[in-house]
């Protein structure tokens, strides 16, 4: 995949999250990503869960197209190191969707 500026040339489509690869035009997460991406240039700033050393070429390419970009990651490590184990959000990690354990047990 060589059409995304700043991304490695050997990046494969299957390396991207499944919501980006969806073929369902009505997929809720696919449409969420489309909407967010379309409104990013209108924002006063963009905050991303990554760090400069990991994604420097991509950040440089995105900075040419978007308002100021701030990298604040990796957030899952910050949460793991700063939240008490009994915190109601301790198990969330970097996923804001509530885990459905019953689906995993019965699958």
N, C-alpha and C positions, 0 to 999 in steps of 0.2 A: 504494500500500500504506500504509494509515494505521492499522494495528492493532498496530504495534510501537512502544511508547513511546520517544521520543527519536530516532526515525529520521525522515529527511525525508519529507514527505507525498508528494513526487513520485517516491519510490523505487518501481521496478518489480520485479516478481518476477524478471524476467530479469537484473536487476542483482545478484542474490544468487548466491553460488557454486553451481555445478551440483549439488553433493552435497546442498544444502539443497532443491533443486527436484526431487529424484529421486521417481519414482512407484513405484520398486521397493522394497517393504517389507523386502527382504532385502539391500539395498545395504549393503556393509560400512561405508562412510564415513558414510552417512546414519545408520545405527545408532550409530556412534561418536559423532556429534554429539548425537544424542538422549540417549545415556548420559551424556556429559559435561555436557550442559545440565541433566539431572535431578539430578546430584550436586553441581553448583556451590553451591547453598545450604548444603550440608553442609561445605564447605571452610572453613578458617580464613582464607583470603585467595584472591583471584583475580588472576592476572597476565595481562595482555592485551598483544599486540603492536600497540599504537597509541600515540597521544600525546594528552594532554588537549585541546589546542587543536583537534585534528581532530574529535574525537568527544565534545565536552563535553556536549551534550544527552543523548546516549545513555549516557554514563558517569553522569550525574545520575540518569537513570531506572533504570539497573542498580544503582546504589548503594543505592537504596531497597529493593531486593529481595535483594541479595546481601551476603556479608561484605565486608570492605574490598577495594577494587579498586585494583591498582597497574598503571599504564601504563608500559611499558618500551620502547616502540618509537621509531622503526622499527628492528627488529632486523637487517633485511637491510643497512641502512647501517652499523650498528655492526660487523657481520661483515666487510663489504667493506673498511672502513677499518682494521680491527685484525687481520686474519688474513693471514699470508704467502700469496702466490699459489700456492705449492706445497703448502699445507695440504690434507689429504685432505677437509676439510669446506668448503673455500673456495667450491666451486661449488654448495653446498646451498642457499644463500639462505634463504628462509623456508619451504621445502618439505622435510619430513623424509623424503619418499619418494625412493628412489633412481631417478634418471632412466634410462629404458630407451631408449637411443639407437637400438638396432636397430629398434624399433617405428616410430620417426620416419623412418628411412631407407627402410624397406620399405613404408610406408603409401602 
